[in-house]
């Protein structure tokens, strides 16, 4: 199972910095970086809700699943 986090794509579309997103969501820039780089083990629904609110997107715009066994 591979969950891909597309926060960097959403930040680019919104022309927003990691620092601004962190401030507006209420988490640290370090935690945004952990999410952005795919190193997070979990995310709270409340954090996901705030990310979607600030980025004006759906959870599926931020998270996607890729089959690691697909070979492609």
C-alpha positions as CSV (number, residue, x, y, z in Angstrom):
1,X,0.0,0.0,0.0
2,X,1.4,3.4,-0.9
3,X,-0.5,6.5,0.0
4,X,0.8,9.5,-2.0
5,X,0.5,13.0,-0.5
6,X,0.1,15.8,-3.0
7,X,0.3,18.8,-0.7
8,X,3.2,20.2,-2.8
9,X,1.0,20.1,-5.9
10,X,-1.8,21.9,-4.0
11,X,0.6,24.5,-2.6
12,X,1.9,25.2,-6.1
13,X,-1.6,25.6,-7.5
14,X,-2.5,28.0,-4.6
15,X,0.8,29.8,-4.8
16,X,1.2,29.3,-1.1
17,X,4.3,28.6,1.0
18,X,4.7,25.7,3.5
19,X,5.0,28.4,6.3
20,X,1.8,30.1,5.3
21,X,-0.1,26.8,5.1
22,X,1.3,25.7,8.5
23,X,0.2,29.0,10.1
24,X,-3.3,28.9,8.6
25,X,-3.8,25.3,9.5
26,X,-2.4,25.6,13.0
27,X,0.4,23.1,12.7
28,X,4.2,23.5,12.5
29,X,6.0,23.9,9.2
30,X,8.0,20.8,10.2
31,X,4.8,18.8,10.4
32,X,3.7,20.1,7.0
33,X,7.0,19.0,5.6
34,X,6.6,15.5,7.1
35,X,3.2,15.2,5.4
36,X,4.5,16.8,2.2
37,X,7.4,14.4,1.9
38,X,5.3,11.3,2.6
39,X,7.0,10.5,5.9
40,X,3.9,10.7,8.1
41,X,2.4,7.6,9.6
42,X,-1.0,9.1,10.2
43,X,-3.0,12.3,9.9
44,X,-5.8,13.5,12.1
45,X,-9.2,14.1,10.4
46,X,-9.2,17.5,12.0
47,X,-5.9,18.3,10.4
48,X,-7.1,16.9,7.0
49,X,-10.2,19.0,7.4
50,X,-8.2,22.2,8.0
51,X,-5.9,21.4,5.1
52,X,-8.9,21.0,2.8
53,X,-10.5,24.2,4.1
54,X,-7.3,26.3,3.7
55,X,-6.4,24.8,0.3
56,X,-10.1,24.8,-0.8
57,X,-9.9,21.2,-2.0
58,X,-11.2,17.7,-1.4
59,X,-9.3,15.0,0.6
60,X,-8.7,13.2,-2.7
61,X,-6.9,16.2,-4.0
62,X,-4.3,15.8,-1.2
63,X,-4.2,12.0,-0.8
64,X,-4.1,9.2,-3.4
65,X,-3.4,5.5,-3.3
66,X,-1.0,3.8,-5.7
67,X,-0.7,0.0,-6.0
68,X,3.0,-0.8,-5.3
69,X,2.5,-4.2,-6.9
70,X,1.4,-2.7,-10.2
71,X,5.0,-2.7,-11.5
72,X,4.5,0.7,-13.2
